[in-house]
Amino acid sequence: MTSAYSEALTPQQDQSAADATGCRKVKTMKESKITALYERLSREDGDNQESNSIATQKQILEKYAEQNGLTPFRHFSDDGFSGKDFQRPAFQEMLSEIEKGNISVVCVKNLDRFGRSYLESGLYREMFRKIGVRFVAVNDAIDTEQGEDDFTPFREVINEFYLREYSKKVKAAYQSRGMAGKPTASIPPYGYLKSPEDKHKWIKDPEAAEVVKRIFQLCMDGNGIYQICCTLEDEKVLCPGAYLKEKGVGLHKSYAFPNPYKWHSSTICAILKKREYLGHTVNFKSKKDSYKDKKNKYVPESEWVIFENTHEAIIDTVTFENVQRLRSNVKRRPDGWGFVHPLTGLVWCADCGAKLYVHRIYNGKDLPMYVCGNSTKTAKEDWKCSGHRIAAEKLMELVAEVLREVTKYAREDKAAFTKSVQERLSSKQTEEVQAQKKQLSKLTKRAAEIETLYKKIYEDICCKGRLSNLLIQ
């Protein structure tokens, strides 16, 4: 100490004062820590929502904290969040406060309110133990200050089992609704709205439907994705999210759009591929491998379930198929500048056989060039082809010259031309048939091998008495 008061004290008194001050500091730091009262509620609670409501949990936890001297306390509530993972706003905020050293006790109503994942729940409780944070589950009579409960792991396994069973029920209901022809999507695609009379029915939204028709027509006119985006933005057409927000529906009602007229290429691509605009209901386009997964995975079109003519169509079949044909040849953004070159997707490299892609040299001349796809490999990969290129204008001239020669040949000797074409088609068909026969032979051989394996497995289990042992076990 440097104050006048410290100078008046003897060394022993000074030390005693310092010790007392230190004790006061420790006591103050201890008192500054709070008790975290954590509450959680989600749809998976089913019929128990009333008993597990946030208000009920708060009441029980507050009473327990006051009776056991766990004050001051602070509530951390996650309303509408599943217990299958711990990425919840209030829970993460509580963890942040724990890391800062501001929380000494975590108190929950039941273990399942803390979380339903057996592994993650155990990891968090172990973390609390290591850093000295007390964990209390009131109704389960768990208090780490009184020692570990041997039945806690079993309770957590049961909690996760409940979540798994709930997931099975939801999945069964989802499958049943989808197979009955009812839409499984949470919201209709842009251009449709849910019917006020029946939420499983879609009705056409006249304003948005006209925008969808406009997008398909722009694509048919030869505009690329980038050009369509620019056109819609120039015409001050609201993007789907902003439009639905204006209608008071959709998933972005609380989102502030910096530029509501900004259209993204992914949005246009998705619209141009949707079969729903033909009046069909398309279900099971994505799935989750496990109830623990957060994101859906897209599945192949062969696994989709399509119910035709379930609602009013916006796009006719001919237009839709023509757009798909145009888009199937364009694996990348058309030219990078929004214009689809007539030969896009139809040209291959003579050296390596890879597809040629259109790039535009925008140095004031705007020249489209066809470049081999294998010439753009990264430095870590082997370069399969040189960086040669050909101007699209020169390529069009070559194609025109070849067409003139073929037309001249067909006019001068029609019989020879017809024979040549027939031989070419016959040769191509023969090659395809041979390839298919070869593939059929390989598949037949593989099927026979699998059949043999099945028989051996069956004999190994049944004939050697292993089946009875398995049944006894």
HUGIQUI-V585854 format. One record per residue. RES is the residue in three letters. D_LAST is the distance of its C-alpha to the last C-alpha in Angstrom with 1 decimal. Layout:
{{RES;D_LAST} {RES;D_LAST}}
//
This chain:
{{MET;77.3} {THR;80.5} {SER;81.8} {ALA;84.8} {TYR;82.5} {SER;80.5} {GLU;83.8} {ALA;84.8} {LEU;81.7} {THR;81.5} {PRO;78.7} {GLN;76.7} {GLN;77.2} {ASP;76.3} {GLN;73.1} {SER;72.2} {ALA;73.0} {ALA;70.9} {ASP;67.9} {ALA;68.4} {THR;68.6} {GLY;65.4} {CYS;63.7} {ARG;65.0} {LYS;63.7} {VAL;60.2} {LYS;60.2} {THR;61.4} {MET;58.7} {LYS;56.0} {GLU;57.6} {SER;57.7} {LYS;53.9} {ILE;52.4} {THR;49.2} {ALA;47.3} {LEU;46.2} {TYR;43.7} {GLU;43.0} {ARG;41.1} {LEU;40.6} {SER;39.2} {ARG;38.6} {GLU;34.9} {ASP;35.6} {GLY;36.3} {ASP;37.4} {ASN;37.4} {GLN;40.4} {GLU;42.9} {SER;41.2} {ASN;40.4} {SER;43.8} {ILE;45.6} {ALA;48.3} {THR;45.9} {GLN;44.2} {LYS;47.6} {GLN;48.8} {ILE;45.8} {LEU;45.9} {GLU;49.7} {LYS;49.7} {TYR;47.1} {ALA;49.1} {GLU;52.3} {GLN;51.0} {ASN;49.5} {GLY;52.3} {LEU;50.6} {THR;53.8} {PRO;55.1} {PHE;52.2} {ARG;51.8} {HIS;49.7} {PHE;47.6} {SER;46.4} {ASP;44.4} {ASP;44.9} {GLY;43.0} {PHE;40.6} {SER;36.9} {GLY;34.7} {LYS;32.6} {ASP;35.1} {PHE;37.9} {GLN;40.8} {ARG;42.6} {PRO;46.3} {ALA;46.5} {PHE;43.4} {GLN;45.0} {GLU;48.3} {MET;46.7} {LEU;45.2} {SER;48.6} {GLU;50.2} {ILE;47.6} {GLU;48.4} {LYS;52.1} {GLY;51.5} {ASN;52.6} {ILE;49.5} {SER;48.2} {VAL;45.7} {VAL;43.3} {CYS;42.6} {VAL;40.4} {LYS;39.6} {ASN;35.7} {LEU;33.4} {ASP;32.8} {ARG;36.6} {PHE;36.5} {GLY;33.8} {ARG;30.4} {SER;29.3} {TYR;27.0} {LEU;28.2} {GLU;31.8} {SER;32.1} {GLY;30.9} {LEU;33.3} {TYR;36.2} {ARG;35.6} {GLU;35.4} {MET;38.7} {PHE;40.3} {ARG;39.3} {LYS;40.9} {ILE;44.2} {GLY;44.5} {VAL;43.9} {ARG;42.6} {PHE;39.9} {VAL;39.7} {ALA;37.5} {VAL;39.5} {ASN;37.2} {ASP;34.1} {ALA;36.2} {ILE;35.6} {ASP;38.6} {THR;38.3} {GLU;41.5} {GLN;39.7} {GLY;36.9} {GLU;33.5} {ASP;31.1} {ASP;27.5} {PHE;26.3} {THR;28.2} {PRO;25.5} {PHE;23.1} {ARG;26.1} {GLU;26.7} {VAL;23.2} {ILE;23.6} {ASN;27.1} {GLU;25.9} {PHE;23.2} {TYR;26.2} {LEU;28.1} {ARG;25.5} {GLU;25.3} {TYR;29.0} {SER;29.3} {LYS;27.2} {LYS;29.6} {VAL;32.6} {LYS;31.4} {ALA;30.8} {ALA;34.3} {TYR;35.8} {GLN;34.4} {SER;35.6} {ARG;39.0} {GLY;39.3} {MET;38.4} {ALA;41.0} {GLY;43.7} {LYS;44.3} {PRO;44.9} {THR;42.1} {ALA;44.6} {SER;45.5} {ILE;49.2} {PRO;51.1} {PRO;52.6} {TYR;56.1} {GLY;58.4} {TYR;56.5} {LEU;56.0} {LYS;53.7} {SER;55.4} {PRO;56.6} {GLU;55.6} {ASP;52.1} {LYS;50.2} {HIS;48.2} {LYS;51.4} {TRP;53.5} {ILE;57.3} {LYS;59.6} {ASP;61.3} {PRO;64.8} {GLU;65.8} {ALA;62.6} {ALA;62.4} {GLU;65.9} {VAL;64.7} {VAL;61.8} {LYS;64.3} {ARG;66.5} {ILE;63.8} {PHE;63.0} {GLN;66.7} {LEU;67.3} {CYS;64.6} {MET;66.2} {ASP;69.5} {GLY;68.2} {ASN;67.5} {GLY;64.6} {ILE;62.2} {TYR;64.3} {GLN;67.4} {ILE;65.8} {CYS;64.8} {CYS;68.4} {THR;69.8} {LEU;67.8} {GLU;68.6} {ASP;72.3} {GLU;72.2} {LYS;70.7} {VAL;67.7} {LEU;65.0} {CYS;61.7} {PRO;58.7} {GLY;57.5} {ALA;61.1} {TYR;61.8} {LEU;58.7} {LYS;59.6} {GLU;63.1} {LYS;61.6} {GLY;59.4} {VAL;56.1} {GLY;53.5} {LEU;51.6} {HIS;54.7} {LYS;56.7} {SER;57.1} {TYR;57.6} {ALA;61.1} {PHE;61.9} {PRO;64.5} {ASN;65.7} {PRO;64.6} {TYR;66.2} {LYS;64.2} {TRP;62.0} {HIS;59.3} {SER;58.6} {SER;54.9} {THR;55.9} {ILE;58.2} {CYS;55.6} {ALA;53.0} {ILE;55.5} {LEU;56.6} {LYS;53.0} {LYS;52.0} {ARG;51.6} {GLU;51.8} {TYR;55.6} {LEU;55.6} {GLY;54.5} {HIS;50.8} {THR;47.7} {VAL;45.4} {ASN;41.9} {PHE;38.9} {LYS;41.1} {SER;38.8} {LYS;35.3} {LYS;33.1} {ASP;29.9} {SER;28.6} {TYR;29.8} {LYS;30.7} {ASP;33.3} {LYS;36.9} {LYS;38.5} {ASN;38.1} {LYS;37.9} {TYR;40.1} {VAL;38.6} {PRO;40.4} {GLU;42.8} {SER;40.8} {GLU;38.1} {TRP;40.7} {VAL;41.1} {ILE;44.8} {PHE;46.5} {GLU;50.2} {ASN;53.3} {THR;51.7} {HIS;54.6} {GLU;58.1} {ALA;58.4} {ILE;60.4} {ILE;60.6} {ASP;61.3} {THR;59.1} {VAL;61.8} {THR;62.4} {PHE;58.7} {GLU;58.1} {ASN;61.2} {VAL;60.1} {GLN;56.7} {ARG;58.5} {LEU;60.8} {ARG;58.0} {SER;55.7} {ASN;58.4} {VAL;58.6} {LYS;55.7} {ARG;57.6} {ARG;60.3} {PRO;63.2} {ASP;65.7} {GLY;64.8} {TRP;67.8} {GLY;66.7} {PHE;68.4} {VAL;66.6} {HIS;68.5} {PRO;68.8} {LEU;67.1} {THR;64.2} {GLY;60.9} {LEU;62.9} {VAL;64.0} {TRP;62.2} {CYS;63.3} {ALA;65.0} {ASP;63.9} {CYS;60.1} {GLY;59.3} {ALA;58.1} {LYS;59.2} {LEU;62.4} {TYR;62.4} {VAL;65.5} {HIS;66.8} {ARG;70.0} {ILE;72.5} {TYR;74.0} {ASN;77.0} {GLY;79.4} {LYS;79.2} {ASP;75.7} {LEU;75.0} {PRO;71.6} {MET;70.3} {TYR;67.4} {VAL;65.3} {CYS;62.6} {GLY;59.1} {ASN;58.3} {SER;61.3} {THR;59.8} {LYS;56.9} {THR;56.4} {ALA;57.5} {LYS;54.0} {GLU;53.6} {ASP;55.5} {TRP;58.5} {LYS;58.2} {CYS;61.6} {SER;65.0} {GLY;66.2} {HIS;68.6} {ARG;69.4} {ILE;71.6} {ALA;73.6} {ALA;72.5} {GLU;76.1} {LYS;76.6} {LEU;73.4} {MET;74.7} {GLU;78.0} {LEU;76.2} {VAL;74.2} {ALA;77.4} {GLU;79.2} {VAL;76.5} {LEU;76.5} {ARG;80.3} {GLU;80.1} {VAL;77.5} {THR;79.6} {LYS;82.7} {TYR;80.9} {ALA;79.6} {ARG;83.2} {GLU;84.9} {ASP;82.6} {LYS;80.4} {ALA;79.3} {ALA;78.2} {PHE;76.4} {THR;74.5} {LYS;73.6} {SER;72.4} {VAL;70.2} {GLN;68.6} {GLU;67.9} {ARG;66.3} {LEU;64.1} {SER;63.2} {SER;62.3} {LYS;60.1} {GLN;58.3} {THR;57.9} {GLU;56.3} {GLU;53.9} {VAL;52.9} {GLN;52.4} {ALA;50.2} {GLN;48.1} {LYS;47.8} {LYS;46.7} {GLN;44.0} {LEU;42.9} {SER;42.7} {LYS;40.4} {LEU;38.1} {THR;37.9} {LYS;37.1} {ARG;34.3} {ALA;32.9} {ALA;32.9} {GLU;31.1} {ILE;28.3} {GLU;28.0} {THR;27.7} {LEU;25.0} {TYR;23.0} {LYS;23.5} {LYS;22.5} {ILE;19.2} {TYR;18.5} {GLU;19.6} {ASP;17.6} {ILE;14.3} {CYS;15.4} {CYS;17.8} {LYS;16.0} {GLY;13.0} {ARG;10.6} {LEU;9.9} {SER;8.6} {ASN;6.2} {LEU;5.1} {LEU;5.4} {ILE;3.8} {GLN;0.0}}
//
